[in-house]
Amino acid sequence: MSEKKSTVSEHLIELRSRLLRSMIFLIFAFIICYIFSDKIYNFLVDPYAQAVKGDGQNRRLIFTALHETFLTYLKLAFFSAFFFSFPLILNQIWKFIAPGLYKDEKLALLPFLVATPILFLLGGMLVYYLIMPLAIDFFLSFETASTNGSLPIQLEAKVNEYLSLIMRLIIAFGISFQLPVLLTLLGKVGFITSEYLKTRRKYVIIIIFSLAAVLTPPDPITQIGLALPLLLLYEISIYTVRFVEKK
């Protein structure tokens, strides 16, 4: 009994150590990201700057409260810190669970650990290089010039709202792109089968489009931009689960 208590105590101490290291990684990354928050800001604003370049209007991002920009930089630094420290946190999770696994179990789980940050990065890149430029062009298309004495409709984007939007989309796409990892793990433990995924495809299509409508702004560009890659990843998951079943 005492040996069992000792083992549990050792695991709790190890868990606390890994959590503490993860927090240190996150705090250190937060400080570094806050120092370079202006450069991160310029990077995230670049899709908007490129979309409005050369339209002949004096574009700008505005803030309407004294503390708004400061809080936005804090939010930006935390988001960036989580993004950059995510692989290190995953590494700490792996080091905690790895000693309790057999060699073949380690080899089986290692590809999932590698695929998770890669898929998250791919989701973020899709938002930055494709979804945001298309969405900005879509929203700017509703601007109107003044005609016959009517007032023009022109975008005056708030810095907080713009950065919140792009960060929310990056997180939503990054997490959603973990679908193959989740489904393949469920297939590996026998919870689902490839045949089960095939027969539930029509329900999954409805769920994915509903999820895209909740996670993205109410426009067709971002909703379809999230739904179509998820449908593709779901089809890929069917083949990865089938591969796991064969092995």
C-alpha positions in Angstrom: 0.0 0.0 0.0 2.8 2.4 0.9 4.6 1.6 -2.4 1.4 2.4 -4.3 1.1 5.7 -2.4 4.7 6.4 -3.1 4.2 5.8 -6.8 1.1 8.1 -7.0 3.0 10.7 -5.1 6.0 10.5 -7.5 3.6 10.8 -10.5 2.0 13.9 -9.0 5.4 15.4 -8.3 6.4 14.7 -11.9 3.1 16.2 -13.2 3.6 19.3 -11.2 7.2 19.6 -12.5 6.0 19.3 -16.1 3.2 21.8 -15.6 5.6 24.2 -14.0 8.0 24.0 -16.9 5.1 24.5 -19.3 4.1 27.6 -17.4 7.7 28.9 -17.5 7.9 28.3 -21.2 4.6 30.2 -21.7 5.6 33.1 -19.4 9.0 33.5 -21.1 7.4 33.3 -24.5 4.9 35.9 -23.4 7.6 38.4 -22.3 9.5 37.9 -25.6 6.4 38.3 -27.7 5.4 41.4 -25.8 8.8 42.9 -26.5 8.3 42.2 -30.2 4.5 42.8 -30.2 4.8 45.6 -32.7 6.5 43.3 -35.2 3.9 40.6 -34.6 1.2 43.3 -35.1 2.7 44.3 -38.4 2.8 40.6 -39.5 -0.9 40.0 -38.7 -2.0 43.3 -40.2 -0.2 42.6 -43.5 -3.2 40.7 -45.1 -5.3 43.8 -44.5 -2.6 46.2 -45.7 -2.0 44.1 -48.9 -5.8 43.9 -49.6 -6.3 47.7 -49.5 -3.0 48.7 -51.1 -3.4 50.9 -54.1 -7.1 51.5 -53.7 -6.5 55.3 -53.5 -7.9 55.8 -50.0 -6.1 56.7 -46.8 -6.6 53.5 -44.9 -5.9 53.1 -41.2 -6.8 51.0 -38.2 -8.3 53.0 -35.3 -8.9 52.5 -31.6 -11.6 54.2 -29.6 -10.5 53.8 -26.0 -7.3 54.9 -24.3 -6.5 51.5 -23.0 -7.6 49.5 -26.1 -4.2 49.3 -27.9 -2.4 48.3 -24.7 -4.9 45.5 -24.0 -4.7 44.4 -27.6 -0.9 44.1 -27.4 -1.3 42.0 -24.2 -3.8 39.8 -26.0 -1.5 39.6 -29.0 1.5 38.6 -26.9 -0.4 35.9 -25.1 -1.8 34.5 -28.3 1.7 34.5 -29.9 3.2 33.0 -26.7 0.8 30.1 -26.8 1.4 29.6 -30.5 5.2 29.4 -30.2 5.3 27.4 -26.9 2.7 24.9 -28.0 5.3 22.4 -29.3 7.3 22.7 -26.1 4.2 22.1 -24.0 3.4 19.0 -26.1 7.0 17.8 -25.5 6.4 18.1 -21.7 3.2 16.1 -22.0 5.1 13.4 -24.0 7.9 13.2 -21.4 5.3 12.7 -18.7 3.4 9.9 -20.4 6.3 8.2 -22.2 7.9 6.4 -19.2 4.6 4.5 -18.7 4.4 3.2 -22.3 6.0 0.2 -23.9 8.3 0.7 -26.8 5.7 -0.2 -29.5 3.2 2.2 -27.8 5.8 5.0 -28.0 6.4 4.3 -31.6 2.6 4.3 -32.2 2.0 7.6 -30.5 5.0 9.5 -31.8 3.5 10.3 -35.3 0.4 11.8 -33.6 2.7 14.0 -31.5 4.5 15.2 -34.6 1.4 15.7 -36.7 -0.4 17.8 -34.1 1.7 21.0 -34.3 2.2 20.5 -38.1 -1.6 20.4 -38.7 -2.1 23.4 -36.3 0.5 25.4 -38.3 -1.2 24.4 -41.6 -4.5 25.6 -40.3 -3.0 29.0 -39.3 -1.2 29.3 -42.6 -4.5 28.7 -44.5 -6.1 31.5 -42.5 -3.2 34.0 -43.1 -2.5 33.4 -46.7 -5.9 32.5 -48.2 -8.9 33.0 -46.0 -8.2 36.5 -44.6 -7.3 38.1 -48.0 -10.5 36.6 -49.5 -12.6 37.6 -46.5 -11.2 41.2 -46.5 -12.0 41.6 -50.2 -15.5 40.3 -49.6 -16.2 42.8 -46.7 -14.6 45.7 -48.6 -17.0 45.0 -51.5 -19.8 46.5 -49.4 -18.2 49.9 -49.4 -20.0 52.5 -51.5 -19.0 56.0 -52.8 -21.1 59.1 -52.2 -23.6 59.6 -55.0 -26.4 62.3 -55.4 -25.6 63.7 -52.0 -25.7 60.4 -50.1 -23.0 59.6 -47.6 -20.4 57.0 -48.5 -20.0 53.8 -46.6 -16.3 53.3 -45.8 -14.6 50.8 -43.5 -12.8 52.2 -40.4 -11.5 49.0 -38.9 -10.7 48.9 -35.2 -7.4 47.4 -34.4 -8.8 45.3 -31.5 -11.6 43.8 -33.6 -9.3 43.0 -36.6 -6.6 41.3 -34.5 -9.3 39.4 -32.5 -10.8 38.2 -35.7 -7.6 36.9 -37.2 -6.4 35.3 -34.0 -9.7 33.6 -33.4 -9.7 32.2 -36.9 -6.1 30.9 -36.6 -7.0 29.2 -33.3 -10.3 27.8 -34.8 -8.6 26.5 -37.9 -5.6 25.1 -36.0 -7.8 23.2 -33.5 -10.2 22.0 -36.3 -7.3 20.7 -38.3 -6.6 18.2 -35.5 -9.6 16.1 -36.8 -7.4 13.4 -38.4 -5.3 13.0 -35.3 -8.4 12.6 -33.1 -10.2 10.2 -35.4 -7.1 8.1 -36.0 -6.5 7.8 -32.3 -10.1 6.8 -31.8 -9.7 4.2 -34.5 -6.5 2.9 -33.0 -8.1 2.2 -29.6 -11.1 0.5 -31.4 -13.7 3.1 -30.6 -14.5 3.8 -34.3 -13.9 2.0 -37.6 -13.3 3.3 -41.1 -16.7 1.7 -42.1 -18.4 3.6 -39.4 -16.9 6.9 -40.6 -18.0 6.2 -44.2 -21.6 5.4 -43.2 -21.8 8.6 -41.1 -20.4 10.9 -43.8 -23.7 12.7 -44.5 -24.2 13.5 -40.9 -20.6 14.7 -40.6 -21.1 17.1 -43.5 -24.0 18.8 -41.6 -22.0 18.9 -38.4 -19.0 20.4 -40.1 -20.9 23.2 -41.8 -22.7 24.0 -38.6 -19.4 24.1 -36.7 -17.9 26.4 -39.4 -20.9 28.7 -39.0 -20.3 28.9 -35.2 -16.5 29.3 -35.3 -16.3 31.9 -38.1 -17.9 35.3 -38.9 -21.2 35.3 -40.7 -19.8 35.3 -44.2 -19.6 32.6 -46.8 -15.8 33.0 -47.4 -14.6 32.0 -44.0 -17.4 29.4 -43.4 -16.7 27.6 -46.7 -13.0 28.1 -46.2 -13.2 26.1 -42.9 -15.8 23.6 -43.9 -14.1 22.4 -47.2 -10.7 21.6 -45.6 -12.4 19.8 -42.7 -14.4 17.6 -45.2 -11.1 16.8 -46.9 -9.4 16.0 -43.6 -12.4 13.8 -42.7 -11.9 11.8 -45.9 -8.2 11.5 -45.2 -9.1 10.3 -41.7 -11.1 7.4 -43.2 -8.0 6.2 -45.0 -5.7 6.7 -41.9 -8.2 4.7 -39.7 -8.3 2.0 -42.3 -4.5 1.9 -42.3 -4.5 1.6 -38.5 -7.0 -1.2 -38.7 -4.8 -3.2 -41.1 -1.8 -2.8 -38.9 
